[in-house]
């Protein structure tokens, strides 16, 4: 893994010369002005992909910054709102693409994943809800639902996986086991994921997904569960997440504000005859990636 150096011309020049790059692609809102100046001087083409911006970035107030950014051979935006914002600031070359995170999520979906044999009996049951990246604010509304749904199976993957937090969570649940447990009880109602890197594979088992962070810290990745075409639930603070808005518009996701709303929605979704969601979100992402790849190859040849 390589990190960009501090945004100084000398450091940037040494960095690009050492790597011997043919082109540079910045993701989302990485506007490193000294790096851009060096790339322009060295005649190295650069682009921005998956750009998301609900309001004009501070740097775009300055003509010099806009001029540098306009030297990009490609400026690929993840939604219409971003294109409008950029156009108003003088960046008029924005091309709309699907959110490129779909490509990674789809790859994960296609990967083979076998749960550990020790959990086979647990996974033989339908998993009613997989809750990912939860914070304490999320767990406060999830725990009453879980404890009141004794016949249902749940998976919960907290954002914090410290021993202290997992222990507190475990004590609040009536029947739970941990992913890391050696001696397990497959009759347990809840499987707590106390390790990193597993959650993205577990959404495939859920009938419903819950994504944490939208009560305080900021909504986590809603694309990972969405690719499985299951309903996605999250809290009320999602305004900065364009993909969350798209999912809501497509009736692929639902926002709730308290434990009673979560309980009612959960029961409604489980009782619905149509468990899967028809959605075309992300269907063009592979075409978009090929287009960006072609644009890059055109610039460096």
Long-range contacts (C-beta under 8 A, 24 or more apart in sequence): 4-30, 4-32, 4-35, 7-32, 7-33, 7-34, 7-35, 8-34, 9-34, 9-37, 9-38, 12-37, 12-38, 12-39, 13-38, 13-41, 13-42, 16-42, 16-44, 17-42, 22-300, 23-47, 23-296, 23-299, 23-300, 25-49, 25-292, 25-296, 28-52, 29-53, 29-57, 31-57, 31-59, 31-65, 31-69, 33-59, 33-64, 33-65, 33-68, 36-68, 36-69, 36-71, 37-68, 40-68, 40-71, 45-73, 45-296, 45-299, 45-300, 46-71, 46-72, 46-73, 47-72, 47-73, 47-74, 47-75, 47-76, 47-292, 47-295, 47-296, 48-72, 48-74, 48-75, 48-76, 49-74, 49-76, 49-97, 49-100, 49-292, 50-76, 50-78, 50-97, 50-99, 50-100, 50-101, 51-75, 51-76, 51-77, 51-78, 51-82, 51-86, 51-94, 52-77, 52-78, 52-79, 52-82, 52-242, 53-82, 53-85, 53-86, 54-81, 54-82, 54-85, 54-239, 54-240, 54-242, 55-85, 56-85, 56-88, 56-89, 57-89, 60-89, 60-90, 60-91, 66-90, 66-91, 73-295, 73-299, 74-292, 74-295, 74-296, 76-288, 76-292, 78-242, 78-243, 79-242, 79-246, 81-242, 82-242, 97-284, 97-285, 97-288, 97-291, 97-292, 98-281, 98-282, 98-283, 98-284, 98-285, 98-288, 99-223, 99-242, 99-243, 99-282, 99-285, 100-285, 100-288, 100-289, 101-221, 101-223, 101-243, 102-223, 102-227, 102-281, 102-282, 102-285, 103-285, 103-286, 103-289, 105-200, 105-223, 105-224, 105-226, 105-227, 105-282, 106-227, 106-282, 106-285, 106-286, 108-200, 108-201, 108-224, 108-227, 109-204, 109-227, 109-228, 111-201, 113-201, 113-204, 115-205, 118-184, 119-184, 119-186, 119-191, 120-186, 121-186, 122-153, 122-184, 122-186, 122-188, 122-191, 123-205, 125-153, 126-153, 126-207, 127-153, 127-154, 127-155, 127-205, 127-206, 127-207, 128-152, 128-153, 128-154, 128-206, 128-207, 128-208, 128-266, 128-270, 129-154, 129-155, 129-206, 129-207, 129-208, 129-209, 129-210, 129-266, 130-154, 130-155, 130-156, 130-157, 130-202, 130-203, 130-205, 130-206, 130-208, 130-209, 130-210, 130-225, 131-155, 131-156, 131-157, 131-209, 131-210, 131-211, 131-212, 132-157, 132-199, 132-202, 132-203, 132-209, 132-210, 132-211, 132-212, 132-220, 132-224, 132-225, 133-157, 133-158, 133-159, 133-199, 133-211, 133-212, 133-213, 133-220, 133-221, 134-158, 134-159, 134-210, 134-212, 135-159, 135-160, 135-212, 135-213, 135-215, 135-216, 135-217, 137-215, 137-216, 137-235, 138-210, 138-212, 138-213, 138-215, 138-235, 139-169, 139-172, 140-259, 141-256, 141-258, 141-259, 141-262, 142-210, 142-262, 143-172, 143-173, 144-259, 144-263, 145-259, 145-262, 145-263, 145-266, 146-173, 146-174, 146-189, 146-190, 147-173, 147-174, 148-263, 149-266, 150-174, 150-189, 152-189, 153-189, 153-190, 153-191, 154-189, 154-190, 154-191, 155-190, 155-191, 155-193, 155-202, 155-205, 155-206, 156-190, 156-191, 156-192, 156-193, 157-192, 157-193, 157-198, 157-199, 157-202, 158-192, 158-193, 158-194, 159-212, 159-213, 159-217, 159-220, 161-193, 161-194, 161-195, 161-196, 166-192, 166-194, 199-224, 200-224, 203-228, 203-230, 204-228, 206-230, 207-269, 207-270, 207-275, 208-232, 208-233, 208-266, 208-269, 208-270, 209-233, 210-234, 210-262, 214-238, 214-244, 214-255, 219-244, 222-247, 222-253, 223-282, 226-252, 226-253, 226-279, 226-281, 226-282, 227-282, 229-276, 229-277, 229-278, 229-279, 230-275, 230-276, 230-277, 231-269, 231-277, 233-262, 233-265, 233-266, 243-281, 246-281, 247-279, 247-281, 250-277, 250-279, 250-281, 251-277, 252-277, 252-279, 252-281
